[in-house]
C-alpha cells in the first residue's frame, strides 16, 4: 500500500513559512519615493507601539526594527486561519547620497510609519538671479 507525501517546495531551500517566528526575518512592506525636498519612506507596521520601533542610520543605510507581539491570552482558541506574523522584524534600505539622514523625522499614524529624509542643503535646487548691466 502506498502513502501520500505532501510536497513542500520550500523544505529544501530554507524559506520560512509565513506565520512562523522564523518568517519574521523577511521584513516588512515599505515604499520609498522622492519628493522635491528629499525622500519619504512609508512602512506598514500595524499594531506596533511607536515606542517599540527602533530607527537607526549608519552611513547611507537606514534600519527599522521592531516586534509584532503575539496576544498573551490564547487559551481555548481553535484557529481556522492564522496568517498574521509575530516576532521581530528588521528592514534595511540604502538611502541616496543626496539626503541628510541626520535630519530625518518620523511620524506614526494608522499603522504606517512615515520617515521624511530631507535633501542636503547643497543638493537643493536654487534659482540664480540674472543681473542686467
Secondary structure as GFF3:
##gff-version 3
##sequence-region A 1 133
A	DSSP	three_ten_helix	21	26	.	.	.	ID=ss1
A	DSSP	beta_strand	30	35	.	.	.	ID=ss2
A	DSSP	beta_strand	38	44	.	.	.	ID=ss3
A	DSSP	three_ten_helix	50	52	.	.	.	ID=ss4
A	DSSP	beta_strand	54	58	.	.	.	ID=ss5
A	DSSP	beta_strand	61	68	.	.	.	ID=ss6
A	DSSP	beta_strand	87	94	.	.	.	ID=ss7
A	DSSP	three_ten_helix	101	103	.	.	.	ID=ss8
A	DSSP	beta_strand	105	109	.	.	.	ID=ss9
A	DSSP	beta_strand	112	118	.	.	.	ID=ss10
A	DSSP	three_ten_helix	121	123	.	.	.	ID=ss11
###
